[in-house]
Amino acid sequence: MRDGGFMVLVDQFYFKDNGRLANGVLVASYATFGVPGHKWYAGISATLMLILLWGWAAALLRNTRCRVPRGVPLFSAAMLLAAFCLASTNT
């Protein structure tokens, strides 16, 4: 991690870089663990995003009262996650 620790890194991101508090907290969180934190961050964030998209898709289908096979919410969430991950300019 950088010289000042967790809060200094969050302060750096929030006040000097881009004004995003969540970005500073996330970067400081995985930077705390050094190299393993950098290696595990992508997998953990992709898994969390898949779970959130799966829940959103299931809730959307439930509220619209659509009758679909059980795997459709998970499949659609996985396809949307793939579009997010592979279609961004940062990958």
C-alpha positions as MATLAB code, in Angstrom:
seq = 'MRDGGFMVLVDQFYFKDNGRLANGVLVASYATFGVPGHKWYAGISATLMLILLWGWAAALLRNTRCRVPRGVPLFSAAMLLAAFCLASTNT';
ca = [
       0.000    0.000    0.000;
       1.106    3.550   -0.379;
       2.948    5.509    2.291;
       0.088    6.780    4.452;
      -2.161    3.757    4.658;
      -5.822    3.152    3.920;
      -7.281    6.587    4.700;
      -4.536    8.479    2.873;
      -5.180    6.389   -0.237;
      -8.938    7.064   -0.011;
      -8.198   10.772    0.500;
      -5.924   10.746   -2.558;
      -8.634    9.273   -4.768;
     -11.460   11.423   -3.402;
      -9.861   14.852   -3.248;
      -7.101   14.724   -5.859;
      -7.821   12.100   -8.512;
     -11.453   11.679   -9.481;
     -13.756   12.448   -6.564;
     -15.058    8.894   -6.259;
     -15.140    7.716   -2.661;
     -16.142    4.128   -3.519;
     -13.243    3.840   -5.957;
     -10.781    4.909   -3.274;
     -12.221    2.464   -0.737;
     -12.105   -0.455   -3.197;
      -8.554    0.257   -4.331;
      -7.387    0.690   -0.738;
      -9.163   -2.538    0.244;
      -7.397   -4.733   -2.259;
      -4.117   -2.827   -1.993;
      -4.037   -3.664    1.732;
      -3.295   -7.293    0.855;
      -0.532   -6.498   -1.633;
      -0.027   -8.813   -4.601;
      -2.632  -11.418   -3.511;
      -5.184   -8.613   -3.233;
      -4.498   -7.575   -6.804;
      -4.786  -11.172   -8.019;
      -8.062  -11.933   -6.226;
      -9.827   -8.612   -6.883;
     -10.982   -9.449  -10.417;
     -12.482  -12.808   -9.451;
     -14.197  -11.485   -6.351;
     -15.661   -8.453   -8.106;
     -16.863  -10.568  -11.070;
     -18.521  -13.060   -8.707;
     -20.199  -10.277   -6.744;
     -21.399   -8.655   -9.964;
     -22.798  -11.991  -11.207;
     -24.703  -12.505   -7.947;
     -26.161   -8.999   -8.094;
     -27.174   -9.335  -11.756;
     -28.674  -12.762  -11.084;
     -30.780  -11.373   -8.259;
     -31.840   -8.429  -10.402;
     -32.832  -10.681  -13.314;
     -34.757  -13.050  -11.035;
     -36.596  -10.141   -9.374;
     -37.399   -8.597  -12.759;
     -38.826  -11.854  -14.088;
     -40.744  -12.468  -10.870;
     -42.286   -8.963  -10.894;
     -43.297   -9.219  -14.542;
     -44.799  -12.662  -13.827;
     -42.930  -14.261  -16.737;
     -42.766  -18.048  -16.703;
     -39.296  -19.094  -17.856;
     -37.058  -22.090  -17.106;
     -35.044  -21.876  -13.892;
     -31.702  -21.273  -15.579;
     -32.769  -18.214  -17.564;
     -32.011  -15.589  -14.865;
     -28.524  -16.994  -14.249;
     -27.798  -17.338  -17.964;
     -28.979  -13.817  -18.742;
     -26.958  -12.438  -15.811;
     -23.862  -14.264  -17.048;
     -24.344  -12.899  -20.580;
     -24.763   -9.362  -19.269;
     -21.655   -9.751  -17.096;
     -19.692  -10.991  -20.114;
     -20.835   -7.951  -22.071;
     -19.773   -5.654  -19.214;
     -16.384   -7.320  -18.808;
     -15.470   -7.888  -22.436;
     -16.982   -4.833  -24.079;
     -15.362   -2.237  -21.829;
     -12.394   -0.252  -23.039;
     -10.331   -1.162  -19.962;
     -10.010   -4.869  -20.747;
];
